[in-house]
Amino acid sequence: MIDPIREPLEADTQVHAPPPPAGMMKLVGAGVVTGAADDDPSAIGTYASAGARFGLGFLWIAPVLLPMMYVVTYLSAKIGQVYGKGLFACIRDQFPRWVLYPMVTLAFLGNIIEAAADLGGIGAAFNLLVPIPVPLIVLGAAVIIFAVQYFGSYTLIRRVFRWLALILFAYVAAAILARPDPLEILRATFLPSITFSAEFIALVVACIGTSLSAYVYTWQSNQEVEEQIAIGRRRLWQRKGATRREMKRTSRDVLVGMIFSNLILYFIIMSTGLTLHPAGQTEIDSAAQAAAALEPLAGEGAKYLFAAGVVGVGFLAVPIMTTGAAYDVVQGIGREGSLHDAPSHNKLFYAIIGIVTALAVAMNFLGLNPMKMLVWSGIVQGFSVPPLLLLMMLLTNSRKVVGARTNGRWTNFLGWATTLVTFLCTVTLVVTWFV
């Protein structure tokens, strides 16, 4: 009998490879969907706040984060593609319950908080255009998002997500039209300007948290499984293993997605650093203030462009977070869940999506500032990054989990370095709270 994991791992054929997408979809693949979801309203609010507060002096964080973003997303993709199950199903199989349950709880709560912040960001952005109370906009957006998840198909969701990702390029254009000094930009990018203050470290942790968010790991690992189910591999033994060519394609797809995400990160900081910071507007308390960074591109129409960007990526990211929370819970308790399942066939999975959506909406009725929530949700996510990274590094170096596809030297170097850096940053932030 052929071992279902060893045989395809050692093969170097295209047996496992799904047909490549056609046309523009080649450029806007699954990795770009994850990359765009990584630049959710929480990320936009965090990066905009960093640029407004510290100007171009915060640009250095983009090249520092890029290899970190790549390696964690690639590791999560590897787990889904080679092991054939999502991240938390893998953790359940390989670790004791005292490790599993705290991680599921932390990821679940993080997803709720970030989904709440993103819905609040959607409400605040749309409120610029229509004078409707933000909580009511949040409620309407949540109903639409849940309806798409409940009544739509995975194929429909994936197709919509890919096109919404392109809206984020508005931030690149805005930064370029602000006419930056190339030498000043290069200096700020490659010569870090670091301030050892609680505010600075909090924004560093927030940037790490929102760019390496736990929901990204969950989504990427499960998206690899969903992609395989979409081409008929519904049974676990059919999904086990991956060819070298498949892994190279996954690595390339993830790299493109993370470059896309990091590019947007970079230009959001640049646009606010060039417009808001020099004008003395170092605090972003409203969507209108954040929208001002796009004035070099759109002038008085900046609010429309900002609203389109935030609402677009919000509708991209929120269902990823709510679905991610459902993946976490069902896999944590040993059940299965897929967007390919009809709601009538997996009531628990869709019920969790509904509950998470409802809790995220409820948080927006507490009277919290939507723009401040975006930054704080990144900080909360930042605390879940180190332990999850540690588990992922252990899993992807285990032959029991990934067979012959254990990490190479560079992947291990980047992975362990990222784990150490994120751990030190969160510890440093905690220390600043008591000093």
N, C-alpha and C positions, 0 to 999 in steps of 0.2 A: 504493500500500500504506500502511495506517495505521500510524504509529509506535506500538508498543504501550505506550510510556511517556507520550508527549506527549498522545495523544488522551484517555485517561481522566483525566490530570492537569488538563486544561483543562475537562473536563466538570463539571457540578455536579448530577449526577443520582444516583439511588439504585441504579444498575446494579450497583455493587460491594458494596452493603451487605448483610451477612448478616441473617437474621431475628433480631430481638431476643429475648433469653432471656425465659422466662415466669416470673411469680411472684417468689419471693424471689431467683431468679437475677439479676434486674435489679439488685438491691442488692449482690450478691456476684459481680461480674464478674471478667474476667481481670485487671484492674488490682488488685483486692483480693487475688487469688491472689498476684500479684507482691509486693504490699505485705505480706501475711502471711508470705510466704517471706523477705522482708527482715527480719522480726522472728523469725528462726530462733533456736535455742538459743544460738548464738554472740552474737547481738544481745542476747538476754535476759540472758545472763551479763555482757556488757559494760555494758549500761545499769544493771543491778543493782549492779555493782561501782562504777560512777561515783556512783550515789546513795548507796551505803553509805560511800564514801570521802569525798566532798565535800558530801553532803547536798543540800539544795535549791539550793545554789549552782551546781549543774550543769544546772538546768532550762533555762537560756537557750539551750542547744545545740539544743533541739527546734525553736524557730521559725527558728533559723539554718539548720538542716539541711533544713527542709521545701521551700523553693524549689530547693535543690540536688538533693534526691531527685526532685522532680517533673521538673526539666529533663533530668536524665540518663536517666530512664526513658522520658520522652517522645521523646527523641532516638533511643534504641535502638528504640522502637516504630515511629518514623517510618522507620527504615532497613528494618525487616522489612516494613512495610506498603507502602511506596512502591517500594523497590528489589526486593522480592519474594524476597529471600534473607536469611539470618541474618547477624549482625554480622561474624563472621570470614570468611564467604564474600565479603562486601562488601569487607573489608580485603584479602583475597587478590586480588580483581579490580582494586583501585585503588592498591595500594602494592607496592613491591618486596619480595622475599622476606626481605631483611635487616631489614625492619620487621615483617613478618608473623610469622616464626618465633619471635623473642623474646617477642612478645606472646602467641602461642598457648601457649608454654612457661610464661610467668608466670601466665596465666589457668588453665591446666591444673593447675599445682602449687597455686595458690590454692584451686581447687575441692576438690582432694584434702584439703588441710589443714583447710579449713572443714568438709567432710563428716565428716572424722575427729573434729573437735571437737564437731560436732553429734551424731554417734553416741555420743560419750562423754557428752555432756549428757543424751541419752536414757537411757543406762545409769545415770548417777548419779541421775537423777530417779526412774526405775523402781525403783532399789535402795532408795529410801526406803520402798517398799511391800512389796517382796519381797526377802528376804535372799539374793539370788543374786549372785555376783561380777559386777562391772560389765562386764568383758570378755565374759562369756558372754551377758549381756543385749544388748550391742552386736552380737555375732555373730547372735543371734536376730533382732534388729531389722533388720539388714542383709539377712538372708535373706528376710524378709517383704517389705521394700521392693523388693528386686530381683525377687522373684517377681511382684509387682504390675506392675512395669515390663515384665517379660518376657512374662507371660501375659495381662496386662490390655490394655485399649484406651486410647487417648488420651482418649476421652469419659469413661470410667470414672475415670481419674486426675483429670481436670479437675473432675468432679462431687464427688469425695471431697475434693479440695484446698479447694474453695470452702466446704464446711461445716466443715472443720477450722479454717479461719481464724477462725471465730467464738469459739473457745475463748479467744482472747487478751483478750477483754473482761473477763476475771476481774481483770486488773490495774487496769482503770479502777475497778471496784467496790471493790477493796481500798484504793486510794488515797483514794477519797471517804469510805469508812468510817473511815479514820484521822483524820478531822476536821481537815483542814488549815486554817490561817488564810488566808482569801482575800487579804488585803493582802500577807502574806508571800509567798504563791505568785506574785502579780502582780509584786512587786518582784524576786523571784528569776528570773522568766521574762524580764523586759524590761530589767533592769539587770545585765549580765553581771558575774560575779565570776570573774576570771581570775588564776591563779597560774602564774608562769613557773618551773615545776619540771619535771623529767623525767617524774615520775609523772603530773602533770596533763596535760602535752602528749601523753604516750603514750595516755592515756584519750581525749583529743580525737581523735587519729589513729585509735584503735580504733573510736570511735563513727562517724567518717567512713567508715572502711573497711568496717564492718559494715552501715552504712545505704546506702552507695553501692557495694556489693560487685560485682566483675566478673561474678559468676554472674547477677546481676540483669539486667545488660545483655544477656548472651547469651540468657538465658531469655526476656526480653521480646521481643527481636527475632525469635527463633525461634518464640515463641508466636504472634506475628502471622502468621507463615507457616503454622504448624500450623492456626490458625483458618481460614485461607483454603483450605487443603487439605481441611479438614473439610466445606466447602461445595462441593467439587468442583473447585477451581482447582489442579489438580495440575501443570500446565505453567507455566513461568516467565512466558511472555507473558500468561497469564491473571491473574497476581498483580501484574504491574507497574502502578504508578500507584495513585492514591487520589483520591476526590472530596473537595471541601471539607467536605461533611457527614461523611464518614468520618473525616477528620482531626480535626474538632471532637469527634466521638464518642470518638475515641481519646484526645484531650486530656482530655476529661471523665472517662473511665474511669481514666486514669493518675492524674489529680488526686485522684479519690475514693480510689484505692488508696494513694496516698502520704499522704493525710490520715489514713487508717486506720492505716497503719504508723507515722506520726509521732505520732499520738495514743497509741498503745501505748507507743512510746518514752518519751513524756513522762510517762505514768502509772507506768511501771516505775521511772523515776528518782525520781518523787515518792513512790511507795510505799516504796522502800528508804530514801529520804532522810528520810521521816517516822517510820520504825520502827527500822531498823538503825542509822543514823547517830547519832541521839540516845542510843541505848543503848550507844554506844561500840564497836559491831561494825562496824568500818570495813574489814575485810578479809573477802571471801567465799571460803572455802576448800572449802566443801562444799555439796552440794545442800540439805542441811537448813538451813544458814544462809540461803541464798537463799529458801527456802520460808517462812522466818519473816516475810518482808515481806507475806505474804498473810494473816497471822493476824487483822488487823482484820476481814477478810471471813469467814474460815472457822474461826478459833480453832484448836483442836487438829487440825482437818481440813485445815489449811493445806498440809500435805505432799501430801495427795491432790489438792488443786486445783493446786498447783505441778507435780506429776508429770503431771497431765492436760494442762496447758498446754504444758509442755516436750515431752512425748512427742507431743502432737498437732501442734505446729508443726514438730517434728523430722521426723515422717513426711511433713509437707508440704514441708519444705525440702530434705532430703537427696536425694530423687530429682531435684529441680530442679538440684542441684549436680552429681550424677553424670551426668545427661542433658546438662547444660550442658557438662561436660568432653567428652562424646562429640561434641556439636555442634562444639565448638572444634576438635577434632582432625580430624574428617572434613572439615570445611570448610577447615581449614588445608592439607590435602593435596589439595584439589580434588575431594573426593567429596561425596555427599549422604547425609543421614540424617534420618529422621523417625520420630516415635512412631506414625505411621500405617503404617509399614513393618512387615511381619511379620518376626520374628527370622530366619526361614529365608531371607528375601529381602534382608536387610541384616545379615549376620553380623558385619561389622566394627563397625557402630554399637553393637550390643548387646554385643559382646565388650568394647568400650571401657568401656561402662557397668559391666560385670562387673568389669573390672580395676580401675577407679577405686574401686568399692565394696570390693573385696578389700584394696586398699592403705589405704583409710580405716579398715577394720577392724583391719588389722595395726598401724597406729599406736597403737591403743588397748591393745595388748599390750606397750607400751614402759614402762609404769608411770608415765605422766605424770598429773598432777592434772587431772581432766576440767574443773573449773571454771576453772582457770588457762588451759587450752588454749582455752577459749571466748574469752577476752580476747585472747590472743596471735594467734589466727586472724584477729581483726578488724584487728590491727596489720599482719599480713602482707597482708591484702586492701587495706589503706590505701595500700600502696606501688604497687599495680597501678592504682589509680584515676586519677592524673594523666595517664599516657601514653595510656590508653585513652580518656579524655575528650578529649584533644587530637585523636586520630584521628577520634572521633565528630563533633567540631565541624567538622573539615575535610570529612568525608563529607557531613554534612547541609547544608553550604553550597556543595556542588558540584552544578551543574545536570546534570553527567554522571551523577550518582548519583540525585538526587531530582527532576530536572526543574524544574518551576515551584514545587515545594514546598520551596524553600530557607528557611532560618530567617528569622523576622522579627526586628525590633530587640530586643524584649524577650527572646526566646529566645536570641539571640546574647549579649545582656548577661548573662543568668543563666548561660549555658553557659560563656562565657569567664571570668566571675567565679568560678564553681565550679572551673574548671580551675586558676586562679591560686591560690585559697585552699587547695585540696587539695595543690598542689605546695609552697606555702610551709609548710604544716603538716608535711609529711613531711620537708622539708629541716630545719626547726626541730628536729624530733625527733632526726634524725641528729646535728645539732650538739650537742644536750644529752648525747648518748652520749660525746662526746669532750671536754666541758668539765668 
